Amino acid sequence: MIVSFKNDDRAYEKWLRKHPDGYVFNHFGGPDSRSSENKVHAAGCRHLLRKQDEGKRTATYAKVCSSDLDELLAYVKEVRRDSWSYCKNCLEEVQSSSA
């Protein structure tokens, strides 16, 4: 199931705790030229819980989450086409196998 969080850090952080093996799409939006900001992460990625983002993790852009990577990728491709990327730190292996 796809779940989206916008302006709700508390619910998003609760989802991360309940789904440590899940996946998160940082849906920044914007033009294709900003695709580098639209990233898919593993739920345990250190980039998702950076100290400097505390209190505003879901304020800048939506966090779209799923415990099923294939389901999340289908959503991402529908809304962003090819204008997104995998996090190079947490999903490098997935990125390599799908290239």
Buried (B, 14 or more C-beta within 10 A) or exposed (E): EBBBBEEBBEEBBEBBEEBEEBBBBBBBEEEEEEBEBBBBBBBBBEBBEEEEBEEEBBEEBBBBBBBEBEEBBEBBEEBBEEBBBBBEEBBEEBEEEEE
